[in-house]
Amino acid sequence: TNSTGHLNIKQDAADKDIVFLNDDGSGNTTEYFRLDGDTLDARFSKNVLLFDDVELKIGAGNDLNIRHNGSNSFIQNQTGDLFIQTANATGDLKFRSGSTEYFRVDSSHKVTRFVKEVLLEDGVQLQLGTDNDLQFQHNGSNALFTNNTGNLIFTQNTNDGDITFLSDDGTGGVNTYLTI
């Protein structure tokens, strides 16, 4: 107990630890965390619980904040870029809601795989090419397909496969207008 100034807990033995032990409910003591003098870090052996609306702040300027407000969770980066990375060169980044995967960054095949539908709202363009040369968009009333450079080439590689253009025939039905 200290009622004035700082309370210092000090370990003067070189490369030694300060170990925090507590009864684990079975009558035995177990390690909960330690300050490791050899590796110069804090090591936790049990879960760390932060209550709702308590932020985990990381960085000298509290630049990265992680919190949960009881309903939603937030990761907020205050400066620079935010990287989400796997150090395993063939490991994937999988984005899930519950147990359902929606998309992944597939490192072994070097592609991004979407396993659920992708919905772009009206007015949002899908842009392809380094200079956004090919664009797809629905503006609320029309579907737009725009190529801004080079030739526009359609290729059908299926043996004896057709390219078919369909449209509403004015009666609410859809009919073939052109088959190549």
C-alpha positions as CSV (number, residue, x, y, z in Angstrom):
1,T,0.0,0.0,0.0
2,N,1.3,3.4,-0.9
3,S,-0.6,6.6,-0.2
4,T,1.8,9.2,-1.7
5,G,4.0,9.2,-4.8
6,H,4.7,6.2,-7.0
7,L,4.7,2.6,-6.0
8,N,7.7,0.9,-7.5
9,I,8.1,-2.9,-7.9
10,K,11.7,-3.6,-8.7
11,Q,13.7,-6.6,-9.8
12,D,17.5,-6.0,-9.6
13,A,18.7,-9.5,-10.7
14,A,20.0,-9.4,-14.3
15,D,17.8,-11.1,-16.9
16,K,15.2,-12.2,-14.3
17,D,11.5,-11.8,-14.3
18,I,8.7,-10.5,-12.1
19,V,6.0,-13.2,-12.1
20,F,2.4,-12.5,-11.0
21,L,0.8,-15.6,-9.6
22,N,-2.7,-16.1,-8.2
23,D,-5.0,-18.9,-7.0
24,D,-6.7,-20.3,-10.1
25,G,-9.8,-21.5,-8.1
26,S,-8.5,-25.0,-7.5
27,G,-6.4,-24.1,-4.5
28,N,-3.2,-24.0,-6.6
29,T,-1.4,-20.9,-7.8
30,T,-0.8,-20.3,-11.5
31,E,1.0,-17.7,-13.4
32,Y,-1.2,-15.0,-14.9
33,F,1.5,-12.7,-16.4
34,R,5.2,-11.9,-16.1
35,L,7.5,-9.0,-16.9
36,D,10.4,-10.8,-18.7
37,G,13.8,-9.3,-18.0
38,D,15.5,-11.4,-20.6
39,T,13.2,-10.8,-23.6
40,L,12.2,-7.3,-22.5
41,D,8.4,-7.9,-22.8
42,A,5.3,-8.6,-20.8
43,R,4.0,-12.1,-21.2
44,F,0.4,-13.0,-20.4
45,S,-0.5,-16.6,-19.6
46,K,-4.3,-15.9,-19.1
47,N,-6.9,-14.0,-21.1
48,V,-6.8,-10.2,-20.8
49,L,-10.3,-8.7,-20.3
50,L,-11.1,-5.1,-21.3
51,F,-14.7,-4.1,-20.5
52,D,-17.0,-2.3,-22.9
53,D,-15.9,1.1,-24.1
54,V,-12.3,0.5,-22.8
55,E,-9.8,1.0,-25.5
56,L,-6.6,-0.9,-26.1
57,K,-4.2,1.9,-27.2
58,I,-1.0,0.9,-29.0
59,G,1.9,3.2,-30.0
60,A,3.7,6.1,-28.2
61,G,1.0,8.5,-29.5
62,N,-1.9,6.0,-28.9
63,D,-2.1,5.7,-32.7
64,L,-3.9,2.4,-32.9
65,N,-7.1,1.9,-30.9
66,I,-9.1,-1.3,-30.5
67,R,-12.4,-1.3,-28.6
68,H,-15.8,-2.9,-28.2
69,N,-18.8,-0.8,-27.2
70,G,-21.1,-3.7,-26.1
71,S,-22.6,-4.0,-29.6
72,N,-19.9,-3.3,-32.2
73,S,-16.1,-3.6,-32.4
74,F,-13.7,-1.0,-33.8
75,I,-10.1,-0.9,-35.0
76,Q,-9.0,2.6,-35.7
77,N,-5.6,3.7,-37.0
78,Q,-4.8,7.4,-36.3
79,T,-1.7,7.8,-38.5
80,G,-0.1,6.2,-41.6
81,D,-1.4,3.0,-43.2
82,L,-3.2,0.1,-41.6
83,F,-1.7,-3.3,-42.7
84,I,-3.5,-6.6,-42.2
85,Q,-0.9,-9.2,-43.2
86,T,-0.1,-12.9,-42.8
87,A,3.6,-13.7,-42.5
88,N,3.0,-17.1,-43.9
89,A,3.8,-16.7,-47.7
90,T,1.2,-19.4,-48.6
91,G,-1.4,-18.5,-45.9
92,D,-4.7,-16.9,-46.9
93,L,-6.5,-13.9,-45.4
94,K,-10.1,-15.0,-45.0
95,F,-13.0,-12.5,-44.4
96,R,-15.9,-14.1,-42.6
97,S,-19.2,-13.2,-41.0
98,G,-19.9,-15.9,-38.4
99,S,-18.6,-19.1,-40.0
100,T,-19.5,-18.0,-43.5
101,E,-16.6,-16.9,-45.7
102,Y,-17.3,-14.0,-48.1
103,F,-13.9,-13.5,-49.7
104,R,-10.2,-14.3,-49.3
105,V,-6.8,-13.2,-50.4
106,D,-5.5,-16.5,-51.7
107,S,-1.7,-16.2,-51.4
108,S,-0.8,-19.5,-52.9
109,H,-2.6,-18.7,-56.2
110,K,-2.0,-14.9,-56.0
111,V,-5.7,-14.0,-56.4
112,T,-8.6,-12.5,-54.4
113,R,-11.5,-15.0,-54.4
114,F,-15.0,-13.9,-53.8
115,V,-17.2,-16.8,-52.7
116,K,-20.4,-14.8,-52.2
117,E,-22.0,-12.2,-54.6
118,V,-20.5,-8.8,-54.8
119,L,-23.0,-5.9,-54.9
120,L,-22.0,-2.5,-56.2
121,E,-24.6,0.2,-55.5
122,D,-26.0,2.3,-58.3
123,G,-23.5,4.9,-59.6
124,V,-20.5,2.9,-58.4
125,Q,-18.1,1.9,-61.2
126,L,-16.1,-1.4,-61.4
127,Q,-12.9,-0.1,-62.9
128,L,-10.3,-2.4,-64.6
129,G,-6.8,-1.6,-65.8
130,T,-4.1,0.5,-64.3
131,D,-5.6,3.7,-65.8
132,N,-9.2,2.5,-65.3
133,D,-9.6,1.8,-69.0
134,L,-12.5,-0.5,-68.8
135,Q,-15.6,0.4,-66.7
136,F,-18.8,-1.2,-65.7
137,Q,-21.6,0.7,-64.0
138,H,-25.3,0.9,-63.4
139,N,-26.4,4.5,-62.9
140,G,-29.9,3.7,-61.6
141,S,-31.6,3.5,-65.0
142,N,-29.0,2.3,-67.5
143,A,-26.2,-0.2,-67.5
144,L,-23.0,1.2,-68.9
145,F,-20.0,-0.7,-70.4
146,T,-17.2,1.6,-71.4
147,N,-13.8,0.9,-72.9
148,N,-11.4,3.9,-73.1
149,T,-8.4,2.4,-74.9
150,G,-7.5,-0.2,-77.5
151,N,-9.9,-2.7,-79.0
152,L,-12.9,-4.3,-77.3
153,I,-12.6,-8.0,-77.9
154,F,-15.1,-10.7,-77.0
155,T,-13.8,-14.2,-77.1
156,Q,-15.9,-17.4,-76.8
157,N,-13.5,-20.4,-76.2
158,T,-16.1,-23.2,-75.9
159,N,-16.1,-25.5,-78.9
160,D,-19.2,-24.8,-80.9
161,G,-20.3,-22.2,-78.3
162,D,-22.3,-19.2,-79.3
163,I,-22.4,-15.5,-78.3
164,T,-26.1,-14.6,-77.8
165,F,-27.6,-11.1,-77.3
166,L,-31.0,-11.2,-75.6
167,S,-33.5,-8.4,-74.9
168,D,-37.1,-7.8,-73.8
169,D,-39.3,-8.1,-76.8
170,G,-41.9,-5.5,-75.6
171,T,-44.2,-8.0,-74.1
172,G,-42.3,-8.7,-70.9
173,G,-40.6,-11.7,-72.4
174,V,-36.9,-12.0,-73.3
175,N,-36.0,-13.2,-76.8
176,T,-32.8,-13.7,-78.7
177,Y,-32.0,-10.9,-81.1
178,L,-28.6,-11.8,-82.3
179,T,-26.6,-15.1,-82.2
180,I,-23.0,-15.3,-83.4
